[in-house]
Amino acid sequence: MATLAQLFLTSSDLKTTREFYEAAVGLEPRTIGDSSVAYETGACELKIEADFDPEELAAFGLSAPGDSRGDGAVVVLAVDEPLPEIYERMERELADRPGELLIEPREVPWGGHIFLARDPDGYVLEIRRADG
C-alpha cells in the first residue's frame, strides 16, 4: 500500500501564495525555507515551492510549468472550521490580493458541503468539512 506523504505545488510568487494560504485559508506553516513553505494538513504535507531554475528542472528531466499550471488539478482540504466562516474570511482577504472564490459553500450531490477557490497560481482548492 502506498501513502500520500506530500502534495508539492510550485509557485511563481511564493510570498503572495503564502499570504493566500495563511491569511485567507488559515493554514499555519510547519517549516519555512528560503524558497519553500510546508503546511502540515494531517493526512499529508502541503508544500509550496518557488519555481525552480530551468537548469535544475532539466537535470531531472522536467520542464517549467506553463501559465495555466493549475489546470485540471484540484487540491481538497478538509477543515474543522465552519465553511461559512472560512468563506467570509477568504472574501475579505481576497478583496485586495490575488486568489479567487469560485463557488459559495453548498451541498454537493456526492455528499457533504464544499466551496471552491483558486490560489494565486491557478490551483483550485475544494474546501470541505472534515466531518463530512
N, C-alpha and C positions, 0 to 999 in steps of 0.2 A: 504494500500500500504506500502511496506517495502522500506527502503532507505539503500543502502550500505554505512555504516559510516566509515568503516576501513578495509583495507586489511592488514592482520597480517602475516608476514613471520618470521620464525626463522632462525638464522644464527649460524653456527659453529665457525665463526670468525668475530665478529662484526666490528672490526677495518678494516679488509680487505673489508668487504661488504660495509661499509660506504665509503671507498675510491672509490669503484666501482660506487655507486650511486651518489656520489658527484663529483668526478673528471671526470669520464667517461660519465655518463648520464647527469650530470649537475643539479641535484636536490639540493636544499638548505634545511638544517634541520629546522624544525619548533620548535621541542623540542628535547633536548638531555638528557637522563637519564643515570644512572650508567650502565644499561645493555640494553639500547634501544635507538633508534633514530626514530623520526617521521618526515615525509615529507608531507606537505600539497600539494595535487595534484589537488585541485579544486573539483572534484566530491566526493572524499573520501580521508581519510588519509592513507598513506602507512607507516606502522610501521614495523621496523626491530628489532627483539628482540633476544638477545643472548639465546642460548639453555638453557632450564630450567633444574634444578637439577631433577634427576629421582624421588625423593620423592615428589617434587612439582607436577610433572606430574601425578603421581599415585594418589595424593589427589583429582585430577579432573577426574580420570578415563582415563587418556591419556597415551600414550606410546611415547618414544623418536622417532624422525624421523630417518629413515634409511639413508644409504649412498646416495640413489637416491631420496632425499626429493623433488626435483623439477620435477620428472617425471609426465607428464600429466598436469602440471599446466602452464598456460600462463598468465602473467601479461601484460595488454595492457596499454601503456602510450601514451596519446595524447599530442603532443608537438607543440609549436608555432614556434620553430626554424626550419630552413630548414633541412630536413633529411640528405642531404649530409654533412652538417657541423657537425651534431651530430655524424654521422658515422665516419667521419675523426678524430674527437676528440677521439672517443672511440678506433679507430685503434691505435692512438698514445698512449693513456693511458693504453691500454691493452697489449702493446708490452712487458712490464716488470712487469705486475701484473695479478692476477687471473681474470678470466672472458673470454668470447669468443664471437666473432661475428659469427653468423651462416649464414646469407644471406645478401647480399648488398641491398640497397634501390631499390625497384622495384614496379611496378604497379601490383595489385592483381586482380583476376577475379571478386571478390565480391565488388570491388570499392576502390579507394584510393591507396596510396603508403605506404609501410611499409618496415622495415627491422627487423631482429630478432637477439637477442643477448642472451647469457646465463650468469647469475650472478655467483659469486664465489660458491654459494651453489647449483647451478644447476637449479634455476628457470629461465624459458625462458621469455624474455621480447619481446613483439611486440611493436616497436616504430612506431607511425603513426602521421601524421599531424593532428592537432586539427580541421582544416578546411576541412578535408576530405582527 
